[in-house]
């Protein structure tokens, strides 16, 4: 069995970690590192009987993840202090939102940039306030700056000049030029307050955004991590409220994300063993290509199918923009490179 399949089986609870040989652990750890999920696996196996070296590594990973979580929430607080005095409200997205809501998928999850969502009419004010509060531009290239402002769903990325932490300020969750146009106003107006006091997307919208980020706006880099997010959040939301799957279907239709959400659910079933309700538990032969992409790593964590990886990269851009714009964008980026 390949290391990536062993890794997935460990997360899903289908494999006994005590039965793994030292070489098996080398492969699993390599895959987990490449997917930025080593701390996630460490939390998943916190009570397991592990070899001493693996147990020590996992303990270090859990400790480092706890520090990263505090850093992420501190960045959220810094953003609040910069924006709240001017009356600009924001909703936390992705990893910081999962941490603020103390969700199961946040256990050990690597949190990179701070992602926030603001109303479109507040985007320029938010930009100016963050610049005054010490953030500065990452991208200085005029083409990249114009591309973000004219076509993307967020400002060009900002980084704080002393804390060296990045923030992505969104006004919606998919690029303006994408074939799908989620209802950004509904995302903001129907957000909920987490136990830590930060606004986060409501459960159905959070699952929609997770599926969109993984399948409608990406090439499946980090796909196993994003799918684990979707799997654990939908499982927990469904346990908390029996009407969750119906609500998810309604919100997915509102945002035009039915295809991405249903595929994410099927992949969650196929890889992590999710139990899906009637109407969701179907089969689509095209899912095989997505499963193949997710499993395309060797025991060192390296991509084993570069042509398939390139195909998904092209697909992600094809979804993002019309053909003429895509050709112009790729040509411009190739010339600049």
Beta strands, then each sheet from edge to edge (+ up, - down):
strand 1: 91-93
strand 2: 114-117
strand 3: 135-137
strand 4: 158-160
strand 5: 166-170
strand 6: 192-193
strand 7: 199-200
sheet 1: 1+ 2- 5- 4+ 3-
sheet 2: 6+ 7-
end
